[in-house]
C-alpha cells in the first residue's frame, strides 16, 4: 500500500469536507434523531459510496484522457464555477 497517497487523500478530503453542506446536513440529522449511530453509519456509507464512484470513474477516465488534461479541465471548471458564484450566476 502506498501510505503517502493514502494519507494525502485522507488529509485533502478531510479538510475539503469540514464545514461543507454534507457535514451540516449530518449535524442536522443527528440533532433530530434519537440515536446518532444510524446517522453516522448512513452518512459514512454515503461518503464511502461517493468516494468509490470517484475512484472508479477517475480510473476509467485516465485510460481515455491524459491526467494533465483532466487536471487542466478540473482547474478551468473550478474557476468558471467560482466566477459564476461570485457574479451571482451559480
Backbone bond lengths (Angstrom), bond angles and torsions (degrees), N, CA, C in turn:
res aa  C-N    CA-C-N  psi(-1)  N-CA   C-N-CA  omega(-1)  CA-C   N-CA-C  phi
1 X - - - 1.449 - - 1.515 109.33 -
2 X 1.319 116.21 138.39 1.457 122.08 178.23 1.531 108.37 -88.18
3 X 1.342 115.99 96.90 1.458 121.50 -175.42 1.520 112.21 -64.83
4 X 1.321 117.29 -32.92 1.462 120.07 -179.81 1.529 110.10 -63.44
5 X 1.326 117.12 -44.40 1.468 121.22 178.74 1.522 110.18 -65.37
6 X 1.331 117.09 -42.59 1.461 120.22 -179.27 1.527 111.42 -63.68
7 X 1.312 116.66 -46.69 1.463 119.78 -178.93 1.523 112.54 -68.11
8 X 1.320 117.54 -37.61 1.468 118.86 177.74 1.526 110.50 -69.34
9 X 1.329 117.92 -35.76 1.468 121.08 175.57 1.520 110.47 -63.74
10 X 1.334 115.86 -45.68 1.463 120.02 178.21 1.526 110.88 -58.77
11 X 1.319 115.99 -50.59 1.466 119.74 -177.27 1.518 112.84 -61.35
12 X 1.315 116.62 -44.86 1.463 120.36 -179.12 1.518 111.48 -64.26
13 X 1.328 117.25 -47.95 1.465 120.71 -178.73 1.522 110.73 -67.99
14 X 1.322 117.50 -40.27 1.466 120.74 178.75 1.518 110.97 -58.78
15 X 1.319 116.89 -48.65 1.464 120.22 -179.73 1.527 111.95 -67.56
16 X 1.332 117.08 -37.16 1.463 120.51 -179.64 1.528 111.54 -67.55
17 X 1.320 117.25 -31.65 1.462 121.14 -176.19 1.526 113.22 -85.63
18 X 1.327 118.39 -16.37 1.465 120.03 -179.17 1.524 110.56 -63.14
19 X 1.317 115.53 124.89 1.466 120.58 174.74 1.511 114.84 74.22
20 X 1.318 119.28 11.13 1.467 119.08 179.66 1.523 109.87 -86.55
21 X 1.314 116.01 179.25 1.468 120.24 -175.40 1.514 112.47 -64.74
22 X 1.333 118.39 -28.39 1.460 120.79 177.21 1.527 110.47 -65.69
23 X 1.313 116.39 -43.97 1.456 119.81 179.71 1.526 110.43 -66.43
24 X 1.313 117.12 -39.64 1.466 120.00 178.47 1.526 111.41 -66.51
25 X 1.327 117.21 -38.10 1.469 120.38 177.23 1.524 110.23 -65.57
26 X 1.321 117.12 -41.66 1.461 121.17 178.46 1.523 110.56 -64.08
27 X 1.312 117.01 -41.54 1.462 121.70 177.19 1.521 110.55 -59.73
28 X 1.323 116.86 -44.14 1.460 121.51 179.52 1.521 111.28 -64.40
29 X 1.339 116.67 -45.17 1.468 119.99 178.54 1.523 111.50 -61.67
30 X 1.320 117.42 -41.50 1.465 121.09 179.25 1.526 110.83 -65.46
31 X 1.320 116.85 -37.12 1.466 120.31 179.45 1.528 111.36 -67.88
32 X 1.322 117.21 -32.47 1.462 121.77 -178.31 1.528 112.56 -85.74
33 X 1.306 117.70 -16.71 1.455 122.44 -173.87 1.519 110.84 -89.46
34 X 1.320 115.71 152.48 1.468 120.63 175.35 1.525 110.65 -77.84
35 X 1.325 115.92 -26.40 1.457 121.22 -179.72 1.527 108.79 -132.98
36 X 1.308 116.32 127.29 1.459 119.87 -177.62 1.529 112.88 -83.29
37 X 1.323 117.82 -14.76 1.467 120.64 -178.26 1.532 111.68 -61.90
38 X 1.359 119.66 -48.02 1.468 118.49 177.63 1.533 112.85 -62.01
39 X 1.325 116.99 -33.85 1.470 119.93 177.02 1.520 109.57 -65.01
40 X 1.322 116.77 -44.43 1.462 120.80 178.62 1.530 111.19 -61.38
41 X 1.334 116.49 -46.28 1.461 120.31 -179.23 1.532 111.04 -63.73
42 X 1.332 117.20 -44.77 1.463 120.70 179.65 1.522 112.33 -64.55
43 X 1.336 116.42 -44.93 1.462 120.21 179.64 1.526 110.95 -65.28
44 X 1.322 116.64 -41.15 1.467 120.57 178.71 1.527 111.14 -63.54
45 X 1.332 116.54 -43.86 1.464 120.42 178.82 1.527 111.10 -62.37
46 X 1.326 116.38 -40.45 1.472 120.03 179.23 1.527 110.84 -64.18
47 X 1.328 117.49 -44.12 1.466 120.47 179.30 1.528 111.28 -66.20
48 X 1.331 116.56 -36.72 1.463 119.72 176.98 1.524 110.39 -63.93
49 X 1.333 116.94 -43.68 1.463 120.42 -178.73 1.532 111.73 -66.41
50 X 1.334 117.35 -40.75 1.467 118.51 178.93 1.529 110.71 -68.04
51 X 1.329 116.68 -35.52 1.464 119.76 176.13 1.523 110.65 -66.90
52 X 1.326 116.88 -39.94 1.465 120.83 177.22 1.530 110.28 -60.42
53 X 1.325 116.86 -44.41 1.467 119.77 177.72 1.531 111.00 -60.31
54 X 1.332 116.48 -42.44 1.453 120.14 178.87 1.515 112.37 -61.66
55 X 1.328 116.96 -42.72 1.462 121.18 179.65 1.530 110.82 -66.68
56 X 1.334 116.76 -46.94 1.468 120.52 -177.91 1.530 110.62 -63.06
57 X 1.340 116.98 -48.82 1.463 119.53 -179.75 1.525 111.55 -68.64
58 X 1.341 116.71 -36.59 1.460 119.74 177.64 1.511 112.08 -62.30
59 X 1.328 116.10 -42.18 1.465 120.49 178.31 1.527 110.83 -65.61
60 X 1.336 116.74 -40.99 1.468 120.53 -179.95 1.525 111.38 -67.23
61 X 1.325 116.56 -41.23 1.466 120.31 -178.17 1.525 111.00 -65.86
62 X 1.350 117.48 -37.93 1.464 119.31 -178.69 1.524 112.34 -67.39
63 X 1.327 117.85 -15.73 1.465 120.22 175.17 1.525 111.06 -79.01
64 X 1.333 116.43 -18.65 1.465 120.94 -179.25 1.529 113.16 -107.58
65 X 1.332 116.46 -31.32 1.469 121.54 -174.78 1.530 108.32 -126.14
66 X 1.326 118.44 135.01 1.468 120.71 178.86 1.542 111.39 -61.98
67 X 1.337 117.49 142.25 1.475 121.23 -179.40 1.533 113.28 -54.32
68 X 1.317 117.66 -36.09 1.471 120.23 178.86 1.535 110.43 -59.75
69 X 1.316 116.78 -43.06 1.464 120.72 179.96 1.528 111.42 -67.00
70 X 1.323 116.55 -35.07 1.470 120.53 177.76 1.524 109.95 -65.92
71 X 1.342 117.29 -46.03 1.468 120.78 178.47 1.518 110.98 -61.70
72 X 1.327 116.91 -43.19 1.457 120.83 179.41 1.531 110.56 -63.14
73 X 1.333 116.67 -46.18 1.466 120.68 178.97 1.518 112.17 -61.99
74 X 1.338 116.98 -41.70 1.465 120.73 178.83 1.524 110.78 -64.81
75 X 1.331 116.65 -41.69 1.468 120.24 177.83 1.507 112.19 -61.67
76 X 1.329 116.49 -45.52 1.473 120.84 178.72 1.531 110.13 -62.58
77 X 1.335 116.80 -42.80 1.466 120.65 179.84 1.528 111.29 -61.69
78 X 1.341 117.35 -43.58 1.461 120.31 178.64 1.521 111.62 -63.07
79 X 1.319 117.06 -41.80 1.465 120.37 179.07 1.531 110.47 -63.85
80 X 1.328 116.54 -44.58 1.476 119.91 179.96 1.539 111.70 -65.26
81 X 1.324 116.39 -42.91 1.467 119.47 178.82 1.520 110.15 -65.34
82 X 1.324 117.01 -44.51 1.467 120.97 177.65 1.511 112.28 -60.33
83 X 1.333 116.60 -44.37 1.467 120.48 176.93 1.512 111.89 -62.17
84 X 1.337 116.34 -42.14 1.457 120.23 178.13 1.516 112.04 -62.20
85 X 1.348 116.44 -40.13 1.452 119.81 178.40 1.531 111.83 -67.57
86 X 1.327 116.13 -40.02 1.458 119.41 178.20 1.537 112.57 -65.16
87 X 1.319 115.69 -33.54 1.462 120.63 -178.85 1.533 112.11 -88.81
88 X 1.328 116.58 0.61 1.459 120.12 178.34 1.507 114.31 78.88
89 X 1.336 117.07 23.12 1.460 120.51 -179.04 1.525 111.46 -108.27
90 X 1.317 118.07 9.68 1.461 121.13 -175.36 1.488 113.52 -107.21
